[in-house]
Amino acid sequence: MQNYGICSCICHFFFVSLRTFVRMTKKKILILQEDLFAVPDANAKLVFRIGIQLLKIGYNVSVLGIAHNEKEQEDEYKGIHLIHEPDNMTKEMRRLKERLGRFHWLRYILRPRSIWYRINNKNYTPFYLETRSWLRKHVHEYDALIACCSPYYPLSLAAEVADRVPVIYYKIDPVGSWGEKSNGDVALSTVENEIKWDSVASRIIMPDVVYRDYMRLPTKVNGHKTTVAQFPNVRPIVPQQQRSKIVESYEKDKINLLFVGKFYADIRHPQYLFDLMEQLRDTQIALHIVGPLNYMGFDKAYIDRYFTNKIPNIHFHGAVPPAEADDILLYADGLVHLGNSVDTAMPSKILDYISSGKPILNICKIHTCPTLPLMARYPIGMTIFEDEGINELVSERVKDFCIKNRGKQVPYNEIKKLYPECTIEYVGNQFDETIRAAIKEFKTNKI
């Protein structure tokens, strides 16, 4: 028995030492983005999934981003270290604004350093300036830095420290060719800046729609650094224990269609979809919309007409947490996807829809829509183009599709076989290979 106790102690010491060694030898990765996952943003969701997969592979992962509330859901990150904001200034200013009410202007007197943020000649945001300062102090603690766009300033910040750490860009959206659509980032989003940043990057990862845009511009000079990786959205969706109130609102005698995501007044205008639903208002087909009102760019009259539930078969529910959005997908009778008016960016939620296995009605604004190749593989999908107009023939096709496919669902095992390059595991391995190559090359060049 005494020998058994000694052996047990030795084994325990061995495993503790091994665990400590593994922890010490894990590569530390810093991911720089804007919004964290609790914000209903497609890009934040993509970055979260990549981070989780890198954790599973064996990396030590940190994510630096903006916390839009004081109770960011850290448990949702499942082991990723969150750096909500690199400095407390932004958070303090938000708290002061809430406490001071109509005297919120006093916050600049109480925090004089914030005045500098307002008068700096390049009009950088406090988050940008604080992140720049934080990176200069801490970037040496990491083995690699992954900067995600859009927006585009993470690329700019990462380029400034590319001589100190291997820098990898994850270009979820186009950069140089999207200058006119980047709002506050318009000064950064130029082909010239993109070439300059990419020249110091170790590697660049982007989906195929962005790659095609990248290689038709002068940016192709850095094309040898690129890895094409699809959006990592194909994964099994597990029902939540507590059913969403939105699911409870589905009317059993109707065919409940669902749209999850954001509309935009420019590249993803929903007018055709709304006109179609009004054409179908006397049928048993209803549309449920889940997503935020902000970022839409519509005037008050438009919002009042379409987002206040005044049209009997159009129901707007607002934003929900990402896990709840997944759950709602599983209980819908069919899903509605709305494509962009440009072919250089694709809404990544098309792959979330595909993961659910539910019937998909895909509405395309252009005949070069990048969703078309994906939908061509999907067993229970139908695509219509906006230039077909709204008429009885189109509405009958849509109605027949909804009735015929109500209750159908493609098993996930079949989805995984149809879209292997879009699974989290596949894309995670692509990131792993890219990171290891970037670190190796960076160390070689430093010698």
C-alpha positions in Angstrom: 0.0 0.0 0.0 2.9 2.3 0.8 4.4 1.7 -2.6 1.0 2.4 -4.2 0.9 5.8 -2.4 4.4 6.6 -3.6 3.6 5.6 -7.2 0.4 7.7 -7.0 2.3 10.8 -5.9 4.9 10.3 -8.6 2.2 9.9 -11.3 0.4 13.0 -9.9 3.6 15.0 -10.0 4.3 13.8 -13.6 0.9 14.8 -14.9 1.0 18.2 -13.2 4.4 18.8 -14.6 3.3 17.7 -18.0 0.2 20.0 -17.9 2.4 22.9 -16.8 4.9 22.2 -19.6 2.1 22.1 -22.2 0.6 25.3 -20.8 4.0 27.0 -21.0 4.7 25.8 -24.5 1.3 26.8 -26.0 1.6 29.4 -28.6 -0.1 32.6 -27.5 -2.3 34.3 -30.2 -3.8 37.7 -29.9 -6.9 38.4 -32.1 -7.6 42.1 -32.7 -11.1 43.0 -33.8 -13.8 45.6 -33.0 -17.0 44.0 -31.5 -17.1 41.1 -29.2 -19.4 38.1 -29.7 -22.2 39.2 -27.5 -22.9 41.9 -30.2 -25.1 40.4 -32.9 -22.5 40.9 -35.6 -21.5 38.3 -38.3 -17.8 39.2 -38.3 -17.6 38.9 -34.5 -19.3 35.5 -34.7 -16.7 34.3 -37.3 -13.8 35.5 -35.2 -15.3 33.8 -32.1 -15.6 30.5 -34.0 -12.0 30.7 -35.2 -10.8 31.5 -31.7 -12.7 28.5 -30.2 -11.2 26.1 -32.8 -7.7 27.4 -32.2 -8.2 26.7 -28.5 -9.2 23.1 -29.3 -6.1 22.8 -31.5 -3.9 23.8 -28.6 -3.3 27.6 -28.8 -3.6 30.1 -25.9 -6.0 32.6 -27.4 -6.8 36.2 -26.4 -9.3 38.5 -28.1 -9.1 42.3 -27.8 -12.3 44.2 -28.7 -14.8 46.7 -27.6 -17.3 45.8 -24.8 -20.6 47.5 -25.5 -21.9 46.8 -22.0 -20.4 46.2 -18.6 -21.6 42.6 -18.4 -20.0 41.1 -21.5 -20.7 37.4 -21.5 -17.3 36.0 -20.8 -18.6 32.5 -20.3 -19.7 32.4 -24.0 -16.0 32.6 -25.0 -15.4 29.2 -23.4 -11.7 29.7 -22.4 -10.7 32.6 -24.7 -9.1 35.4 -22.7 -11.0 38.6 -23.3 -9.4 42.0 -23.2 -12.5 44.1 -23.3 -10.7 47.4 -23.9 -7.0 48.1 -23.6 -7.6 51.0 -21.3 -10.4 52.1 -19.0 -10.8 55.5 -20.6 -13.6 54.5 -23.0 -15.4 52.6 -20.3 -15.1 55.5 -17.8 -16.4 58.0 -20.3 -19.4 55.8 -21.0 -20.2 55.4 -17.3 -19.8 59.2 -16.7 -22.2 59.9 -19.6 -24.8 57.7 -18.1 -24.4 59.1 -14.6 -24.3 62.8 -15.5 -27.4 62.7 -17.7 -28.1 66.0 -19.4 -24.8 67.3 -17.8 -22.9 64.7 -19.7 -20.5 67.4 -21.2 -18.9 67.6 -17.7 -17.2 64.3 -18.4 -14.6 66.1 -20.4 -13.7 68.3 -17.5 -13.6 65.3 -15.1 -11.4 63.4 -17.6 -9.2 66.0 -19.3 -7.2 63.4 -21.2 -10.3 62.6 -23.2 -10.3 66.1 -24.8 -7.1 65.1 -26.7 -9.1 62.3 -28.3 -11.5 64.9 -29.7 -8.9 67.2 -31.1 -6.3 64.9 -32.5 -5.6 65.8 -36.1 -6.4 62.4 -37.7 -9.8 62.1 -35.8 -8.8 58.6 -34.4 -11.3 57.1 -31.9 -10.3 56.7 -28.3 -10.3 52.9 -28.8 -7.9 53.2 -31.7 -5.4 55.4 -29.8 -5.6 53.3 -26.6 -5.2 50.1 -28.6 -2.1 51.5 -30.3 -0.6 52.3 -27.0 -1.5 48.9 -25.5 -0.1 47.0 -28.5 3.3 48.8 -28.3 3.6 47.7 -24.6 2.3 44.2 -24.8 2.6 42.7 -28.3 5.9 41.1 -27.5 4.0 38.8 -25.1 2.4 37.0 -28.1 3.7 34.6 -30.7 1.4 36.0 -33.4 -1.2 38.7 -34.0 -4.4 38.1 -36.1 -6.0 41.4 -37.2 -9.6 41.1 -38.5 -11.5 43.5 -40.8 -13.9 45.1 -41.2 -13.6 47.7 -40.0 -10.1 48.4 -41.3 -8.2 50.0 -38.5 -7.1 46.6 -36.9 -5.1 46.1 -40.0 -3.5 49.6 -39.7 -2.7 49.0 -36.0 -1.2 45.5 -36.7 1.0 46.9 -39.5 2.6 49.2 -37.0 3.9 46.3 -34.9 4.6 43.8 -37.8 8.4 44.2 -37.1 7.9 42.8 -33.6 5.5 39.9 -34.1 4.2 37.8 -37.0 1.1 39.6 -38.3 -1.8 37.7 -40.0 -4.7 39.5 -41.5 -8.2 37.9 -41.6 -9.9 39.9 -44.4 -13.6 39.0 -43.9 -14.6 41.9 -46.2 -12.8 43.7 -49.0 -10.6 46.6 -48.0 -9.3 48.8 -50.8 -12.2 48.4 -53.2 -14.8 49.3 -50.4 -13.6 52.8 -49.5 -16.9 54.4 -50.4 -18.8 52.0 -48.1 -16.6 52.2 -45.0 -18.1 55.3 -43.3 -15.7 56.4 -40.6 -12.9 54.2 -42.0 -13.0 55.8 -45.4 -9.6 57.4 -45.0 -8.1 54.0 -44.3 -9.9 51.9 -46.9 -7.9 52.6 -50.0 -6.0 50.3 -52.4 -2.8 52.2 -51.6 -3.1 51.6 -47.8 -4.0 48.0 -48.4 -0.9 47.4 -50.4 1.2 49.2 -47.8 -0.2 47.2 -44.9 0.0 43.9 -46.8 3.7 44.4 -47.6 4.6 44.0 -43.9 2.1 41.2 -43.1 3.4 37.7 -42.7 0.2 36.0 -44.1 -3.3 37.0 -45.2 -6.4 34.8 -44.9 -9.6 35.6 -46.9 -12.7 33.9 -48.3 -12.9 33.3 -52.0 -15.2 36.2 -52.8 -12.7 38.7 -51.3 -9.8 36.9 -53.0 -11.3 37.4 -56.4 -11.6 41.1 -55.7 -8.1 41.2 -54.3 -6.5 39.6 -57.3 -8.2 41.9 -59.8 -6.6 45.0 -58.2 -3.0 46.1 -57.8 -3.2 44.5 -54.4 -2.4 41.2 -56.2 1.3 42.1 -55.7 0.9 40.4 -52.3 -1.2 37.6 -53.5 1.5 35.0 -52.7 0.8 35.6 -49.0 -2.8 34.7 -49.2 -4.7 31.6 -48.0 -8.3 31.2 -49.2 -10.5 30.0 -46.4 -14.3 29.8 -46.5 -16.4 31.1 -43.6 -16.3 28.6 -40.8 -20.1 28.4 -40.3 -21.0 24.8 -41.1 -21.4 23.1 -37.7 -24.1 21.1 -35.9 -26.7 23.4 -34.3 -27.9 22.1 -31.0 -31.4 23.1 -29.6 -31.3 25.2 -26.4 -32.9 23.8 -23.3 -35.2 26.8 -22.9 -37.2 27.5 -26.0 -37.1 31.1 -27.3 -40.1 33.3 -26.9 -39.9 34.0 -30.7 -40.4 30.3 -31.4 -43.4 30.4 -29.1 -44.8 33.2 -31.2 -44.8 31.1 -34.3 -48.4 30.4 -35.4 -49.0 26.7 -35.9 -51.5 27.2 -38.7 -49.0 29.2 -40.7 -45.7 28.6 -42.6 -43.2 30.6 -40.5 -40.3 31.9 -42.6 -37.3 33.5 -40.8 -34.7 36.0 -41.7 -31.8 36.4 -39.2 -29.3 39.3 -39.7 -29.0 42.9 -40.8 -30.6 44.8 -43.6 -28.8 47.8 -45.2 -30.1 50.7 -47.2 -27.3 50.3 -49.8 -26.0 46.7 -50.4 -28.8 44.7 -48.8 -32.0 46.6 -49.2 -35.1 44.5 -48.1 -37.7 46.3 -50.3 -38.2 43.4 -52.7 -38.6 40.9 -49.8 -41.2 43.2 -48.1 -43.1 43.6 -51.4 -43.1 39.8 -51.9 -44.5 39.3 -48.4 -47.2 41.9 -49.0 -48.1 40.0 -52.1 -48.4 36.8 -50.0 -50.3 38.5 -47.1 -53.5 36.6 -47.9 -51.8 33.2 -47.7 -50.6 31.3 -44.7 -47.0 32.5 -45.1 -45.5 34.8 -42.5 -42.1 36.3 -42.2 -40.2 36.7 -38.9 -37.2 39.0 -38.7 -34.5 38.7 -36.0 -31.8 41.3 -36.0 -30.8 44.8 -34.9 -32.3 48.0 -36.1 -29.0 49.9 -35.9 -26.7 50.0 -38.9 -29.7 49.8 -41.2 -29.5 53.4 -42.6 -33.3 53.7 -43.1 -35.3 56.8 -42.2 -38.0 56.9 -39.5 -40.9 56.5 -42.0 -39.4 53.3 -43.4 -38.8 51.9 -40.0 -42.3 52.8 -38.9 -43.8 51.0 -41.9 -41.9 47.8 -41.9 -40.4 47.3 -38.4 -43.3 48.0 -36.1 -45.4 45.0 -37.0 -48.1 47.0 -38.9 -48.1 44.5 -41.8 -50.0 41.4 -40.7 -47.5 38.8 -42.0 -44.2 40.6 -41.3 -43.1 40.3 -37.6 -39.9 42.1 -36.4 -38.5 40.8 -33.1 -35.2 42.7 -32.8 -31.8 41.4 -31.8 -31.2 38.2 -29.7 -28.1 36.5 -28.4 -26.2 34.4 -30.9 -27.1 31.1 -29.2 -30.8 32.0 -29.3 -30.6 32.9 -33.0 -29.3 29.5 -33.7 -32.1 27.9 -31.8 -34.7 29.9 -33.7 -33.4 28.6 -37.0 -34.2 25.0 -36.0 -37.8 25.7 -35.4 -38.6 27.8 -38.4 -40.5 26.2 -41.3 -38.2 27.9 -43.8 -35.4 30.4 -44.0 -35.1 33.5 -46.1 -31.7 34.7 -47.3 -31.1 38.1 -48.9 -28.0 38.5 -51.0 -25.9 41.7 -51.5 -26.0 44.0 -54.5 -22.2 43.5 -54.9 -20.3 40.2 -55.6 -17.2 41.1 -53.6 -18.9 40.2 -50.2 -21.2 37.4 -49.2 -23.5 37.3 -46.1 -21.9 34.6 -44.1 -25.2 33.6 -42.6 -26.1 31.6 -45.7 -23.8 28.9 -44.2 -25.6 29.2 -40.8 -28.8 28.6 -42.7 -27.3 25.6 -44.5 -26.1 24.2 -41.2 -29.7 24.0 -40.0 -30.8 21.9 -42.9 -34.0 23.8 -43.2 -35.6 24.9 -46.5 -34.0 28.1 -47.9 -35.5 30.7 -50.1 -32.5 32.7 -51.5 -33.3 36.1 -53.0 -30.5 37.5 -55.2 -30.1 41.0 -56.3 -27.5 40.2 -59.0 -26.9 37.2 -61.3 -23.2 37.0 -60.1 -24.3 36.6 -56.4 -21.6 34.5 -54.6 -24.3 32.5 -52.9 -25.3 30.7 -56.1 -22.6 28.0 -56.1 -23.4 27.2 -52.5 -27.1 27.0 -53.2 -26.5 24.8 -56.2 -25.4 22.1 -53.8 -28.2 22.5 -51.3 -31.0 19.8 -51.6 -34.0 22.0 -50.5 -33.4 25.5 -51.7 -34.9 27.8 -54.2 -33.3 31.0 -55.7 -35.2 33.9 -57.2 -33.8 37.1 -58.6 -35.1 40.6 -57.9 -35.2 41.5 -61.6 -38.0 38.9 -62.0 -40.2 41.4 -60.3 -43.2 40.9 -58.0 -46.0 39.1 -59.9 -48.4 36.2 -59.5 -46.0 33.7 -61.1 -43.2 34.5 -58.6 -45.5 34.5 -55.6 -47.0 31.2 -56.6 -43.5 29.7 -57.0 -42.6 30.9 -53.5 -45.8 29.6 -52.0 -45.5 26.2 -53.6 -41.9 25.9 -52.4 -42.9 26.7 -48.9 -45.8 24.3 -48.8 -43.9 21.5 -50.5 -40.9 21.7 -48.2 -42.5 22.6 -44.8 -41.2 20.2 -42.2 -38.2 18.9 -44.2 -34.7 19.0 -42.9 -31.4 17.8 -44.3 -29.4 15.8 -41.7 -26.2 17.4 -40.6 -24.0 14.5 -41.7 -25.2 15.1 -45.2 -24.5 18.9 -44.9 -21.0 18.2 -43.7 -20.3 16.0 -46.7 -21.7 18.6 -49.1 -19.7 21.5 -47.6 -16.5 20.1 -46.1 -14.4 23.2 -46.8 -16.8 25.3 -44.7 -16.7 23.4 -41.5 -15.1 24.9 -38.4 -12.6 22.0 -38.2 -11.4 22.5 -41.8 -11.0 26.3 -41.6 -9.4 26.0 -38.1 -6.7 23.7 -39.6 -6.1 26.2 -42.3 -5.5 28.9 -39.6 -3.3 26.5 -37.7 -1.1 25.9 -40.8 -1.0 29.6 -41.6 0.0 30.6 -38.1 2.8 28.0 -37.8 4.2 29.0 -41.2 4.1 32.7 -40.3 5.9 32.1 -36.9 8.5 30.0 -38.6 9.2 32.5 -41.4 9.3 35.4 -38.9 11.9 33.7 -36.7 14.0 32.8 -39.7 14.0 36.3 -41.0 15.0 37.6 -37.5 18.1 35.4 -37.4 
